[in-house]
């Protein structure tokens, strides 16, 4: 158990809908990272928050947004969902800004039908 | 150009033997970091080892060591004394940039340990 929790574990929704994925980092970790893992794109970095502030954006679509709250949990919002958004979404946390030794949550499996 | 290249889609190793998983990277940054992660069939991602670009010694964590060859831009993972539980997908990744870091992952190598 990495200490990072993600909810829900599975999510099935229809095209055009909006969903929110939630992540609670390990106790004391200020950095939260979001990743998408799909069969065709592999593992892709989406976004990084540190202590509530956005630090870096990767291949995150404009339909996606994220935030980190004062209690350090983070949410990833996916809207206008398309079939191609079906993937495993990971959240990871670390206790440093550079992102070494990231601990991953179990992931949220999103299926868009 | 690919930022991270893992050329071995699948590897087999005999239990108790050592195995090397290859990884090459592409960056023009001076400050970067290299990671290896393990993903068992259960799906979770497990951090194994990290090497910073300025680290002079190769990183080691238990049975894992990272063979860092900066001039060749390679960061191979060596697993010594393989165990059946090492069977998994292994991903090489890179952090690029001193701030506002971007992270890039390779396509992975599937390792199977044979009893």
Boltz contact constraints between the chains, C-beta under 6 A:
constraints:
  - contact:
      token1: [A, 42]
      token2: [B, 107]
      max_distance: 6.0
  - contact:
      token1: [A, 43]
      token2: [B, 105]
      max_distance: 6.0
  - contact:
      token1: [A, 45]
      token2: [B, 103]
      max_distance: 6.0
  - contact:
      token1: [A, 56]
      token2: [B, 100]
      max_distance: 6.0
  - contact:
      token1: [A, 56]
      token2: [B, 101]
      max_distance: 6.0
  - contact:
      token1: [A, 58]
      token2: [B, 102]
      max_distance: 6.0
  - contact:
      token1: [A, 99]
      token2: [B, 95]
      max_distance: 6.0
  - contact:
      token1: [A, 99]
      token2: [B, 101]
      max_distance: 6.0
  - contact:
      token1: [A, 100]
      token2: [B, 33]
      max_distance: 6.0
  - contact:
      token1: [A, 100]
      token2: [B, 50]
      max_distance: 6.0
  - contact:
      token1: [A, 101]
      token2: [B, 47]
      max_distance: 6.0
  - contact:
      token1: [A, 101]
      token2: [B, 50]
      max_distance: 6.0
  - contact:
      token1: [A, 102]
      token2: [B, 47]
      max_distance: 6.0
  - contact:
      token1: [A, 104]
      token2: [B, 45]
      max_distance: 6.0
  - contact:
      token1: [A, 106]
      token2: [B, 44]
      max_distance: 6.0
